Amino acid sequence: MLIPELEEQLLQLSLNEKLYIIQILAQSLTKNNTNPELPSKLSEFFRQSPLAEVIEEIDF
């Protein structure tokens, strides 16, 4: 799959589906963590990510 096709499909997902994809991607970044500078917990990853600023704008 090409990146533009993937981007188009991702933009069509619901908010919950997008959040799920973000969680899966974050887990894939922290799984088998060989870089000590990367956060080891998913919650820590989100605290350090630019998404932390956006979360205040989303009404759960």
C-alpha positions as CSV (number, residue, x, y, z in Angstrom):
1,M,0.0,0.0,0.0
2,L,1.3,3.4,-0.9
3,I,1.6,6.1,1.8
4,P,-0.9,8.5,0.1
5,E,-3.5,5.7,0.0
6,L,-2.9,4.9,3.6
7,E,-3.2,8.5,4.6
8,E,-6.5,8.8,2.7
9,Q,-7.9,5.8,4.5
10,L,-6.7,7.0,7.9
11,L,-8.4,10.3,7.5
12,Q,-11.7,8.6,6.9
13,L,-11.6,6.7,10.2
14,S,-13.7,7.7,13.2
15,L,-12.1,9.3,16.2
16,N,-12.2,6.1,18.2
17,E,-10.6,4.2,15.3
18,K,-7.9,6.8,15.0
19,L,-7.2,6.6,18.8
20,Y,-6.9,2.8,18.5
21,I,-4.4,3.1,15.6
22,I,-2.4,5.6,17.6
23,Q,-2.3,3.2,20.6
24,I,-1.2,0.3,18.4
25,L,1.6,2.4,16.8
26,A,2.8,3.6,20.1
27,Q,2.9,0.1,21.4
28,S,4.9,-0.9,18.4
29,L,7.4,1.8,19.1
30,T,7.9,0.7,22.8
31,K,7.8,-3.0,22.2
32,N,11.3,-4.6,22.2
33,N,12.6,-1.3,23.4
34,T,16.4,-1.3,22.8
35,N,16.8,2.5,23.0
36,P,17.0,3.6,26.7
37,E,15.9,7.1,25.7
38,L,12.5,5.8,24.4
39,P,9.8,5.6,27.1
40,S,9.1,2.1,28.3
41,K,5.4,2.6,29.1
42,L,2.6,3.6,26.7
43,S,1.4,6.3,29.2
44,E,4.9,7.8,29.3
45,F,5.1,7.8,25.5
46,F,1.9,9.9,25.3
47,R,3.1,12.3,28.1
48,Q,6.2,13.0,26.1
49,S,4.5,13.2,22.7
50,P,3.1,16.3,20.9
51,L,-0.3,14.6,21.3
52,A,-0.3,15.5,24.9
53,E,-1.1,19.1,23.9
54,V,-3.9,18.0,21.6
55,I,-5.6,15.8,24.2
56,E,-6.8,18.9,26.1
57,E,-8.8,19.9,23.0
58,I,-10.6,16.5,22.7
59,D,-13.7,16.0,24.7
60,F,-13.9,12.4,26.0
